[in-house]
Amino acid sequence: MPASNLAIRERPSDAAKQALADISERNGHISPALVVKAAKSITNPLHDYFKWDDAEAGNLFRLAQARLLIREVKLDIVRRDDKKREISIETSRAYVSPPSIRGGQSYLKLSDAMDNPVLRDEMLERAKRELKALKDRYKQLDELASVWDAVELI
């Protein structure tokens, strides 16, 4: 039985995969709106992947919006290079969520996470996993082969 909240933690069943394939075949594409429309039927294999209680679903949606809001706050990091007489400005997230504090979907200021060697190492490992996932997703694009070679060096 699928997890019926916003974050599905298990892979879709074969029946759910087939239902998604059917939607795509029928419409020539697939979209979240088409999936929800099909899933409304209690007999559809996709039905149990969704919260149908509007109060509960509304609260989960607001939590998702809050996570998005937190992730969208940016800050400018100003770096000064006196040798080159240059100043560079980088934009980064203001808050990050290292895995060890994520149990409650918690976030820390970027500077606090970077100042903690354990949290910094966690974030580095997470970045490596995300780079590998990106490589796996786009490995068929030969134009990115040199990028993936550089990733492997890390």
C-alpha positions in Angstrom: 0.0 0.0 0.0 1.5 3.4 -1.0 2.3 6.0 1.5 -0.6 8.4 1.3 1.0 11.8 1.9 2.9 14.3 -0.2 6.2 12.4 0.0 5.8 8.9 -1.5 8.6 6.9 0.0 8.1 3.6 -2.0 8.2 2.9 -5.6 4.9 2.8 -7.4 3.3 -0.7 -7.8 3.2 -2.3 -11.2 -0.5 -1.5 -11.4 0.2 2.2 -10.7 3.0 2.2 -13.3 0.6 0.8 -15.8 -2.1 3.3 -14.9 0.4 6.1 -15.5 1.5 4.6 -18.8 -2.2 4.4 -19.8 -2.7 8.1 -19.0 0.3 9.0 -21.1 -0.8 6.7 -24.0 -4.4 8.1 -23.9 -3.3 11.7 -23.9 0.0 11.7 -25.7 1.6 13.1 -22.5 1.2 12.9 -18.8 0.7 15.7 -16.3 -0.1 16.0 -12.5 -3.6 17.2 -13.4 -4.3 14.2 -15.5 -2.9 11.8 -12.9 -5.1 13.4 -10.1 -8.1 13.3 -12.4 -7.7 9.6 -13.0 -6.8 8.8 -9.4 -10.1 10.3 -8.1 -11.8 7.0 -9.0 -11.5 4.7 -5.9 -11.0 1.7 -8.2 -7.9 3.3 -9.9 -4.6 1.9 -8.7 -3.4 5.5 -8.2 -6.1 6.4 -5.8 -4.3 5.3 -2.6 -1.3 7.5 -3.5 -3.2 10.6 -2.6 -4.8 12.2 0.5 -8.4 12.7 -0.3 -9.3 14.3 3.1 -9.2 17.9 2.1 -8.3 19.2 5.6 -5.4 16.8 5.9 -4.3 17.3 2.3 -4.5 21.1 2.8 -2.2 21.0 5.8 0.3 18.8 4.0 0.2 21.2 1.0 0.8 24.2 3.3 3.8 22.3 4.8 5.1 21.7 1.3 4.6 25.4 0.5 6.5 26.3 3.7 9.4 24.0 2.7 9.5 25.7 -0.7 9.4 29.2 0.9 12.4 28.3 3.2 14.4 26.9 0.2 13.7 29.9 -1.9 15.3 32.4 0.5 18.6 33.4 -1.0 21.6 35.4 0.2 24.5 37.0 -1.6 28.0 35.8 -0.6 30.5 38.5 -1.4 34.1 37.3 -1.9 37.0 39.7 -2.3 40.3 38.8 -4.0 42.8 41.4 -3.2 45.5 39.9 -5.5 43.2 40.2 -8.5 41.5 43.3 -7.2 38.2 41.6 -7.8 35.0 41.2 -5.9 32.6 38.3 -6.8 29.1 37.8 -5.6 27.5 34.4 -5.5 23.9 33.7 -4.7 23.1 30.7 -2.4 20.3 29.4 -0.3 20.1 31.0 3.1 18.9 27.8 4.8 20.0 24.2 4.3 18.7 20.9 5.7 21.6 18.6 6.6 20.4 14.9 6.8 21.1 14.5 10.5 18.6 17.3 11.5 16.0 16.5 8.9 13.9 14.3 11.1 11.5 17.1 11.7 12.2 18.7 8.3 14.4 21.3 10.0 16.7 23.8 8.4 19.8 25.7 9.6 21.3 28.9 8.4 23.9 28.1 5.7 26.7 29.7 7.8 25.9 27.5 10.8 25.9 24.3 8.8 29.2 25.3 7.1 30.9 26.1 10.4 30.0 22.6 11.8 32.5 20.0 10.4 30.0 17.1 10.8 27.2 18.9 9.1 29.5 20.2 6.3 30.7 16.6 5.7 27.0 15.4 5.5 26.2 18.1 3.0 29.2 17.2 0.9 28.2 13.5 0.8 24.6 14.6 -0.1 26.0 16.7 -2.9 28.0 13.8 -4.2 24.9 11.6 -4.2 22.9 14.3 -6.0 25.6 14.6 -8.6 25.6 10.9 -9.1 21.8 10.9 -9.5 22.1 13.7 -12.0 24.7 11.8 -13.9 22.5 8.7 -13.9 19.5 10.8 -15.2 21.5 12.4 -18.1 24.2 9.8 -18.8 22.7 9.3 -22.3 23.7 12.8 -23.3 27.2 12.4 -24.8 27.7 16.1 -24.7 28.0 15.9 -20.9 30.6 13.2 -20.8 33.4 15.6 -19.8 31.2 16.9 -16.9 30.6 13.3 -15.7 34.3 12.6 -15.9 34.9 15.6 -13.6 32.2 14.4 -11.2 34.0 11.0 -11.0 37.2 12.8 -9.9 35.4 14.0 -6.8 
